[in-house]
Amino acid sequence: MKRLNPVLTDAQRIVLCLALFVILLFPAMAAGVETESVESEGSAAVQNNNLAQAREQAISLALRGALEKVLSSAVSPQVLAARKSAISDKIYPVTERYILGYRILREAEQDGAYAVKIAATVDSGNLKGDLRNLGLLGGQGEADTGPGLSISLIVLGAFASHHDFAAFREMLAGVPPVRSVVPRYLSQERFEMGLESVENSQVVARELSKKRFKGVPLRVLRVEAASIEIAIHHQGVSRE
């Protein structure tokens, strides 16, 4: 009986190494999972010199931002606005379910905050399946709405509770030109959110100037090409 040669050729070794590389570093690809790779940022204020806690919060915000980017590319802004409560209740609380992996591209402590930038791999196939189960995807390509504009919204003011902050964020998501709202930086007197809009900053600012939150009008302080600065009541918004 002829015995097989146990010695691998150079070509066979290269093929084997490439196969192992794909399986180990790209398990989702090897399994045929539909994924999307996105970059996202998050920042959180350092409280009581607790860098570890601020870092964890910043990473959580960045992961949430990555999920929201994929979500906004899969669902039309009209559906997002109409079904935001279902998304808030069923999708956002289980953000980690859709994150297959991430790596930190940049992190640093600066001006009392900890900021991170990540590259995340999102399980878009699993996400779309859950969206279909919630009736948010109908198979007719709701996502084909064209690219949006990125606008940084800087808000000067404070909230008395996380409940008020969440309510304010939902109000922003309901502004007609806005597709998505991603928290980027949180502190006691100032916070920043990333907006994706189908209109430019001038249009968004005009819509914001019409809004009131719990009876408090929003004051537009500054409008630039890629940023808007607004203010709410300087003593914060109390929870009534």
N, C-alpha and C positions, 0 to 999 in steps of 0.2 A: 504494500500500500504506500502510495506517495504521501509523504508528510508535507503539511503546509509550512512555508517558510515563516518563522516567527519574527523575522526582521522586517520592520516596516520601511517602505521607501520614503524618501524625503517628501514626495508629493502626498503620500498617505498621512504622514505626520502633520503636514500643513492643514489638510482637510479636517483631520480629527481635532486639531487645536482650534480651528475656526468654529467647528460644531460645538465644542465645549464652551467657547467664548460666548456664543449666542445663547446657549442654554442657561449659563450661569449669570450673565449680565443682562439678558433680555428675556426673562422667563415669560413675560406676558406675550411677547412676539412669538416665542416658540410655541406657546399654547394657542395661538390664533386669537388672542383677545384684542378687541378694538380699543386703541388707546390714543391719547393726545398728549403731547409734551408742550408745556407752557411755562413761562417765567412769571413770577409774581413777587410782590414786596409786602412787607409788614413791619410795623413799628409800634412800640409800646413804651410808655413812660416808665422810668425806673423809680419804684416806690420803696422808701426806706432802705436804699442801697442794695436792694434785692435784684441783682443782675440775672440770676437764674430764672426768677419768675418773669421778669420782663422779656427775656429771651424766649421763654416758652410761649408767652402771649404773642410775641411778634411772629413766631413760626406758625402758630395757630391762625393768625390773621392772614399770613401769606398762603397757607394751605386753603383757607376759605376763599381767598382771592383767586387761586388757581382753579378751584371748582367753579366759581362764578364765571370765569372767562369761558370755560367749556360749556357751561350752562347757557350763557348768553349767545353762544354760537350755534346752539342746538334748538333754541326756542325763540320765537319772535318776541319783540318787545311788548306787543299787544297782549300776547298770552302771559308773559311774565307779569305784567301789571294786573291782569284780570285774575290770575291764580297765585298771586304772591303769598297768600296765607297758606295754601297747600304746600308750596315750595319751602316756606319758612318752617312748617310743621314736620314735613316728611323728608326733605332733602338735606337742608343745612345742618340739622342736629346730628347727622351721621356722615359728616364730611369725610372722616377717615376711611369710611367704607369704599370711597371712590378713589382714594390716593394709593396707587400701587407702589410708589416710592418717590423720594425727593432727595436732592442734594443742595447744600447751601453754597451759593455762588459768592456771597459777600455778607459779612456781618460786622457790626461795629457799634460801640457806645458813643453817642455824640449828643451834646446839649441836653443831658438828662434823659435821653431815650435810647432804647436798643433797637436797631434796625437790621433787618435781614432781607436778602434777596435769594430766592430759591428757583430751582428748575425742577418741576414736578411732572410725574407721569400719571395722568388721570385715566381711570377706567371708564372711558366714554361709552363703551358698549353697555356696561352695567347701568350707568347713569341713564342712558336713553331707554333702556328696558324699564326702569322704575318710572321714568317720565311717561312712557306709554301707559303703564298701569294706572297712573294718576290722570290719564286723559289729556296730557299736555303735548303729546306728539301724535299726529294723525297720519303720518306717512306721506305728506304732501310737501315736505321740505320747508317747514316753517322758518328754517334758519337762513333761507336765501334772501337776506335783506340788505346785503352789502356791508362794507366795513363801517365802523362807527368812529367817532372822534373821542380822543381821551382828554379829559379835563380834570384838573385837580381842584377840588372844592375845599377851601380852608374856612373853617367855622370858628369864630371867636365867641366863647360863651361856655356855660357849664350846665350839666343836667343833675338833677337831684337823685336820679336812679338809673340803673341800666334799662329799666322798662321805658323810661322817657327817651333814652338814646335809641333803643330799638324802634320806638314809634316814630321818631324823627327820621330815621333811616328809611323806614317804610314810606313815609311821606315823600321823601326825595325820589324813591323808586317809582312813585306815581306821577311825577312831573312828566308831561307828555313827551318831550324830546329824549328823556333819559331811558337808556336800555338797562343799565345795571349800575349798582352802587357797591363799591368795595372799600371797607374801612382800611386805612393805612397807618394812621397815627392817632393815639388816644392820650389825653392828659386831662387834668382837672379844669383847665381854662381854655383849651384849644384842641381841636381835632381836625384831621384831614381825611377826605374820602376821594377815591378815584371814581369819576363818572365816565361812563361810555354813553355817548349821545349821538343821535342822528342829526343834530343841529350844532352850530358853533356856540362858543361861550357867550356871545352877546344874546342869543336867543334864550339860552338856558338861564342866564342872569335875569332877563326880563320876566321869565316865568316864575323864577324864585321870588322876585320882588312882589309878586301878587299873593304869595303864600303867607299864612299865619300858622304858627304852631302853638296850640293851647292858648290862643288869644294873643300871642306875641308875634308881631310882624317881623319878617326877616329883612334886615337892612343890607343892601349890596354896597360894599365899601370899595371894591376894586375889581375891574374886569380886564383880563389880558387874554391873549390868543389861546393859551392853554391852561388858564387858571382863573378862578373866581374866589373872592374873599367876601364872606358875609358875616353878620353879627346877629346874635340873638340877645335877649335881655341879659345885661351884664352880671346880674345876681343869680343867673341860672333859671331853669324852668322847674318849678315845683311840681310834684305829682299830686294831682287833685283827685 
